Amino acid sequence: MSKQWQVYTHHVVDSIEKIACIQFRGDLANDEVLHDATLRNLQTMAEATQRLPEHLKAQYPHIYWNEISGFRNIFVHNDLGDIGPITVSRVVHHHLPPLLESVEEMLQLDSE
C-alpha cells in the first residue's frame, strides 16, 4: 500500500520549517554547513512534491512543480556542485513561501 499524499505534504512543510530555522542561524552564503543543510532539506522537499497527486498540483498552477522536480534531479545527479548559495537563497526567499502556502491549503481543504 502506498502512503497517503498527506504524508508528503507534511514532509514539504517540515523541510521548509527546517530551512527557516537554518536561515535564522546565519548566512548560508558564508557558512558551508548552513548551505549544505539547506540543500539537504530542499532535496527532501523536492522529492516529497514529486509524490503529490497531479490533480492536486494542477489546482496550484502558480507553483513551478516541474522546476521543483528538476531542482531535485540536479541535487541527485550533479552532486550538488551546480547549485550555489545565490541560487539557493533565491529559491528559499522567492519560491518557498508560496509553496508552503499552497501545501498548507491542500491539507486544510482535505480536512474540511
PyMOL commands that place a pseudoatom at each C-alpha (Angstrom):
pseudoatom trace, name=CA, resn=MET, resi=1, chain=A, elem=C, hetatm=0, pos=[0.000, 0.000, 0.000]
pseudoatom trace, name=CA, resn=SER, resi=2, chain=A, elem=C, hetatm=0, pos=[1.398, 3.398, -0.899]
pseudoatom trace, name=CA, resn=LYS, resi=3, chain=A, elem=C, hetatm=0, pos=[1.453, 6.294, 1.521]
pseudoatom trace, name=CA, resn=GLN, resi=4, chain=A, elem=C, hetatm=0, pos=[-1.352, 8.808, 1.510]
pseudoatom trace, name=CA, resn=TRP, resi=5, chain=A, elem=C, hetatm=0, pos=[-0.448, 12.082, -0.214]
pseudoatom trace, name=CA, resn=GLN, resi=6, chain=A, elem=C, hetatm=0, pos=[-0.876, 13.997, 3.051]
pseudoatom trace, name=CA, resn=VAL, resi=7, chain=A, elem=C, hetatm=0, pos=[2.303, 12.395, 4.393]
pseudoatom trace, name=CA, resn=TYR, resi=8, chain=A, elem=C, hetatm=0, pos=[4.258, 14.043, 1.599]
pseudoatom trace, name=CA, resn=THR, resi=9, chain=A, elem=C, hetatm=0, pos=[2.706, 17.444, 2.260]
pseudoatom trace, name=CA, resn=HIS, resi=10, chain=A, elem=C, hetatm=0, pos=[3.941, 17.135, 5.836]
pseudoatom trace, name=CA, resn=HIS, resi=11, chain=A, elem=C, hetatm=0, pos=[7.449, 16.382, 4.516]
pseudoatom trace, name=CA, resn=VAL, resi=12, chain=A, elem=C, hetatm=0, pos=[7.263, 19.574, 2.467]
pseudoatom trace, name=CA, resn=VAL, resi=13, chain=A, elem=C, hetatm=0, pos=[6.103, 21.656, 5.428]
pseudoatom trace, name=CA, resn=ASP, resi=14, chain=A, elem=C, hetatm=0, pos=[8.712, 20.140, 7.759]
pseudoatom trace, name=CA, resn=SER, resi=15, chain=A, elem=C, hetatm=0, pos=[11.519, 20.766, 5.277]
pseudoatom trace, name=CA, resn=ILE, resi=16, chain=A, elem=C, hetatm=0, pos=[10.501, 24.390, 4.743]
pseudoatom trace, name=CA, resn=GLU, resi=17, chain=A, elem=C, hetatm=0, pos=[10.272, 24.937, 8.508]
pseudoatom trace, name=CA, resn=LYS, resi=18, chain=A, elem=C, hetatm=0, pos=[13.752, 23.450, 8.975]
pseudoatom trace, name=CA, resn=ILE, resi=19, chain=A, elem=C, hetatm=0, pos=[15.096, 25.725, 6.241]
pseudoatom trace, name=CA, resn=ALA, resi=20, chain=A, elem=C, hetatm=0, pos=[13.613, 28.713, 8.085]
pseudoatom trace, name=CA, resn=CYS, resi=21, chain=A, elem=C, hetatm=0, pos=[15.475, 27.628, 11.234]
pseudoatom trace, name=CA, resn=ILE, resi=22, chain=A, elem=C, hetatm=0, pos=[18.682, 27.233, 9.250]
pseudoatom trace, name=CA, resn=GLN, resi=23, chain=A, elem=C, hetatm=0, pos=[18.271, 30.738, 7.811]
pseudoatom trace, name=CA, resn=PHE, resi=24, chain=A, elem=C, hetatm=0, pos=[17.860, 32.095, 11.331]
pseudoatom trace, name=CA, resn=ARG, resi=25, chain=A, elem=C, hetatm=0, pos=[21.288, 30.696, 12.271]
pseudoatom trace, name=CA, resn=GLY, resi=26, chain=A, elem=C, hetatm=0, pos=[23.183, 32.690, 9.678]
pseudoatom trace, name=CA, resn=ASP, resi=27, chain=A, elem=C, hetatm=0, pos=[24.008, 33.442, 6.077]
pseudoatom trace, name=CA, resn=LEU, resi=28, chain=A, elem=C, hetatm=0, pos=[24.295, 30.291, 4.003]
pseudoatom trace, name=CA, resn=ALA, resi=29, chain=A, elem=C, hetatm=0, pos=[26.484, 32.166, 1.512]
pseudoatom trace, name=CA, resn=ASN, resi=30, chain=A, elem=C, hetatm=0, pos=[29.134, 32.445, 4.226]
pseudoatom trace, name=CA, resn=ASP, resi=31, chain=A, elem=C, hetatm=0, pos=[28.638, 29.139, 6.010]
pseudoatom trace, name=CA, resn=GLU, resi=32, chain=A, elem=C, hetatm=0, pos=[29.132, 25.866, 4.166]
pseudoatom trace, name=CA, resn=VAL, resi=33, chain=A, elem=C, hetatm=0, pos=[27.359, 23.842, 6.863]
pseudoatom trace, name=CA, resn=LEU, resi=34, chain=A, elem=C, hetatm=0, pos=[24.229, 26.008, 6.623]
pseudoatom trace, name=CA, resn=HIS, resi=35, chain=A, elem=C, hetatm=0, pos=[24.382, 25.803, 2.812]
pseudoatom trace, name=CA, resn=ASP, resi=36, chain=A, elem=C, hetatm=0, pos=[24.617, 22.002, 2.928]
pseudoatom trace, name=CA, resn=ALA, resi=37, chain=A, elem=C, hetatm=0, pos=[21.816, 21.719, 5.484]
pseudoatom trace, name=CA, resn=THR, resi=38, chain=A, elem=C, hetatm=0, pos=[19.587, 23.916, 3.343]
pseudoatom trace, name=CA, resn=LEU, resi=39, chain=A, elem=C, hetatm=0, pos=[20.339, 21.843, 0.253]
pseudoatom trace, name=CA, resn=ARG, resi=40, chain=A, elem=C, hetatm=0, pos=[19.509, 18.618, 2.069]
pseudoatom trace, name=CA, resn=ASN, resi=41, chain=A, elem=C, hetatm=0, pos=[16.135, 19.967, 3.139]
pseudoatom trace, name=CA, resn=LEU, resi=42, chain=A, elem=C, hetatm=0, pos=[15.436, 21.307, -0.347]
pseudoatom trace, name=CA, resn=GLN, resi=43, chain=A, elem=C, hetatm=0, pos=[16.141, 17.832, -1.689]
pseudoatom trace, name=CA, resn=THR, resi=44, chain=A, elem=C, hetatm=0, pos=[13.735, 16.235, 0.786]
pseudoatom trace, name=CA, resn=MET, resi=45, chain=A, elem=C, hetatm=0, pos=[11.102, 18.840, -0.044]
pseudoatom trace, name=CA, resn=ALA, resi=46, chain=A, elem=C, hetatm=0, pos=[11.519, 18.364, -3.787]
pseudoatom trace, name=CA, resn=GLU, resi=47, chain=A, elem=C, hetatm=0, pos=[11.276, 14.590, -3.522]
pseudoatom trace, name=CA, resn=ALA, resi=48, chain=A, elem=C, hetatm=0, pos=[8.090, 14.905, -1.485]
pseudoatom trace, name=CA, resn=THR, resi=49, chain=A, elem=C, hetatm=0, pos=[6.472, 17.207, -4.061]
pseudoatom trace, name=CA, resn=GLN, resi=50, chain=A, elem=C, hetatm=0, pos=[7.069, 14.596, -6.738]
pseudoatom trace, name=CA, resn=ARG, resi=51, chain=A, elem=C, hetatm=0, pos=[4.783, 12.246, -4.838]
pseudoatom trace, name=CA, resn=LEU, resi=52, chain=A, elem=C, hetatm=0, pos=[1.857, 14.625, -4.604]
pseudoatom trace, name=CA, resn=PRO, resi=53, chain=A, elem=C, hetatm=0, pos=[-1.061, 13.722, -6.898]
pseudoatom trace, name=CA, resn=GLU, resi=54, chain=A, elem=C, hetatm=0, pos=[-1.084, 15.548, -10.212]
pseudoatom trace, name=CA, resn=HIS, resi=55, chain=A, elem=C, hetatm=0, pos=[-4.736, 16.545, -9.799]
pseudoatom trace, name=CA, resn=LEU, resi=56, chain=A, elem=C, hetatm=0, pos=[-3.821, 18.419, -6.600]
pseudoatom trace, name=CA, resn=LYS, resi=57, chain=A, elem=C, hetatm=0, pos=[-0.800, 20.119, -8.114]
pseudoatom trace, name=CA, resn=ALA, resi=58, chain=A, elem=C, hetatm=0, pos=[-2.925, 21.196, -11.076]
pseudoatom trace, name=CA, resn=GLN, resi=59, chain=A, elem=C, hetatm=0, pos=[-5.006, 23.303, -8.680]
pseudoatom trace, name=CA, resn=TYR, resi=60, chain=A, elem=C, hetatm=0, pos=[-1.897, 25.399, -7.950]
pseudoatom trace, name=CA, resn=PRO, resi=61, chain=A, elem=C, hetatm=0, pos=[-0.576, 26.425, -11.368]
pseudoatom trace, name=CA, resn=HIS, resi=62, chain=A, elem=C, hetatm=0, pos=[1.416, 29.314, -9.880]
pseudoatom trace, name=CA, resn=ILE, resi=63, chain=A, elem=C, hetatm=0, pos=[3.758, 26.771, -8.281]
pseudoatom trace, name=CA, resn=TYR, resi=64, chain=A, elem=C, hetatm=0, pos=[6.566, 25.622, -10.562]
pseudoatom trace, name=CA, resn=TRP, resi=65, chain=A, elem=C, hetatm=0, pos=[6.130, 21.906, -9.923]
pseudoatom trace, name=CA, resn=ASN, resi=66, chain=A, elem=C, hetatm=0, pos=[8.269, 20.805, -12.883]
pseudoatom trace, name=CA, resn=GLU, resi=67, chain=A, elem=C, hetatm=0, pos=[11.081, 23.122, -11.862]
pseudoatom trace, name=CA, resn=ILE, resi=68, chain=A, elem=C, hetatm=0, pos=[10.958, 21.772, -8.301]
pseudoatom trace, name=CA, resn=SER, resi=69, chain=A, elem=C, hetatm=0, pos=[11.303, 18.283, -9.728]
pseudoatom trace, name=CA, resn=GLY, resi=70, chain=A, elem=C, hetatm=0, pos=[14.155, 19.439, -11.955]
pseudoatom trace, name=CA, resn=PHE, resi=71, chain=A, elem=C, hetatm=0, pos=[15.875, 21.040, -8.976]
pseudoatom trace, name=CA, resn=ARG, resi=72, chain=A, elem=C, hetatm=0, pos=[15.694, 17.690, -7.191]
pseudoatom trace, name=CA, resn=ASN, resi=73, chain=A, elem=C, hetatm=0, pos=[17.250, 15.955, -10.182]
pseudoatom trace, name=CA, resn=ILE, resi=74, chain=A, elem=C, hetatm=0, pos=[20.160, 18.398, -10.101]
pseudoatom trace, name=CA, resn=PHE, resi=75, chain=A, elem=C, hetatm=0, pos=[20.682, 17.562, -6.418]
pseudoatom trace, name=CA, resn=VAL, resi=76, chain=A, elem=C, hetatm=0, pos=[20.770, 13.866, -7.037]
pseudoatom trace, name=CA, resn=HIS, resi=77, chain=A, elem=C, hetatm=0, pos=[22.616, 13.673, -10.341]
pseudoatom trace, name=CA, resn=ASN, resi=78, chain=A, elem=C, hetatm=0, pos=[25.108, 16.547, -10.167]
pseudoatom trace, name=CA, resn=ASP, resi=79, chain=A, elem=C, hetatm=0, pos=[26.360, 16.006, -6.632]
pseudoatom trace, name=CA, resn=LEU, resi=80, chain=A, elem=C, hetatm=0, pos=[25.054, 19.479, -5.767]
pseudoatom trace, name=CA, resn=GLY, resi=81, chain=A, elem=C, hetatm=0, pos=[28.024, 21.135, -7.460]
pseudoatom trace, name=CA, resn=ASP, resi=82, chain=A, elem=C, hetatm=0, pos=[25.981, 23.403, -9.717]
pseudoatom trace, name=CA, resn=ILE, resi=83, chain=A, elem=C, hetatm=0, pos=[23.853, 24.956, -7.008]
pseudoatom trace, name=CA, resn=GLY, resi=84, chain=A, elem=C, hetatm=0, pos=[25.485, 27.959, -5.414]
pseudoatom trace, name=CA, resn=PRO, resi=85, chain=A, elem=C, hetatm=0, pos=[24.364, 29.966, -2.413]
pseudoatom trace, name=CA, resn=ILE, resi=86, chain=A, elem=C, hetatm=0, pos=[22.850, 32.758, -4.510]
pseudoatom trace, name=CA, resn=THR, resi=87, chain=A, elem=C, hetatm=0, pos=[20.587, 30.297, -6.308]
pseudoatom trace, name=CA, resn=VAL, resi=88, chain=A, elem=C, hetatm=0, pos=[19.657, 28.594, -3.057]
pseudoatom trace, name=CA, resn=SER, resi=89, chain=A, elem=C, hetatm=0, pos=[18.870, 31.922, -1.384]
pseudoatom trace, name=CA, resn=ARG, resi=90, chain=A, elem=C, hetatm=0, pos=[16.676, 32.936, -4.320]
pseudoatom trace, name=CA, resn=VAL, resi=91, chain=A, elem=C, hetatm=0, pos=[14.750, 29.683, -4.108]
pseudoatom trace, name=CA, resn=VAL, resi=92, chain=A, elem=C, hetatm=0, pos=[14.341, 29.962, -0.343]
pseudoatom trace, name=CA, resn=HIS, resi=93, chain=A, elem=C, hetatm=0, pos=[13.155, 33.576, -0.361]
pseudoatom trace, name=CA, resn=HIS, resi=94, chain=A, elem=C, hetatm=0, pos=[11.050, 33.667, -3.518]
pseudoatom trace, name=CA, resn=HIS, resi=95, chain=A, elem=C, hetatm=0, pos=[9.680, 30.181, -4.098]
pseudoatom trace, name=CA, resn=LEU, resi=96, chain=A, elem=C, hetatm=0, pos=[9.269, 28.510, -0.720]
pseudoatom trace, name=CA, resn=PRO, resi=97, chain=A, elem=C, hetatm=0, pos=[6.688, 30.905, 0.781]
pseudoatom trace, name=CA, resn=PRO, resi=98, chain=A, elem=C, hetatm=0, pos=[4.088, 30.335, -1.977]
pseudoatom trace, name=CA, resn=LEU, resi=99, chain=A, elem=C, hetatm=0, pos=[4.834, 26.587, -1.969]
pseudoatom trace, name=CA, resn=LEU, resi=100, chain=A, elem=C, hetatm=0, pos=[4.307, 26.412, 1.785]
pseudoatom trace, name=CA, resn=GLU, resi=101, chain=A, elem=C, hetatm=0, pos=[1.056, 28.349, 1.492]
pseudoatom trace, name=CA, resn=SER, resi=102, chain=A, elem=C, hetatm=0, pos=[-0.217, 26.036, -1.257]
pseudoatom trace, name=CA, resn=VAL, resi=103, chain=A, elem=C, hetatm=0, pos=[0.679, 22.836, 0.553]
pseudoatom trace, name=CA, resn=GLU, resi=104, chain=A, elem=C, hetatm=0, pos=[-0.892, 24.054, 3.787]
pseudoatom trace, name=CA, resn=GLU, resi=105, chain=A, elem=C, hetatm=0, pos=[-4.032, 24.914, 1.803]
pseudoatom trace, name=CA, resn=MET, resi=106, chain=A, elem=C, hetatm=0, pos=[-4.078, 21.382, 0.370]
pseudoatom trace, name=CA, resn=LEU, resi=107, chain=A, elem=C, hetatm=0, pos=[-4.034, 19.987, 3.885]
pseudoatom trace, name=CA, resn=GLN, resi=108, chain=A, elem=C, hetatm=0, pos=[-6.678, 22.393, 5.111]
pseudoatom trace, name=CA, resn=LEU, resi=109, chain=A, elem=C, hetatm=0, pos=[-9.046, 21.605, 2.235]
pseudoatom trace, name=CA, resn=ASP, resi=110, chain=A, elem=C, hetatm=0, pos=[-8.519, 17.898, 2.858]
pseudoatom trace, name=CA, resn=SER, resi=111, chain=A, elem=C, hetatm=0, pos=[-9.542, 18.243, 6.498]
pseudoatom trace, name=CA, resn=GLU, resi=112, chain=A, elem=C, hetatm=0, pos=[-12.808, 20.049, 5.725]
for i in range(1, 112): cmd.bond("trace and resi %d" % i, "trace and resi %d" % (i + 1))
show_as sticks, trace
zoom trace
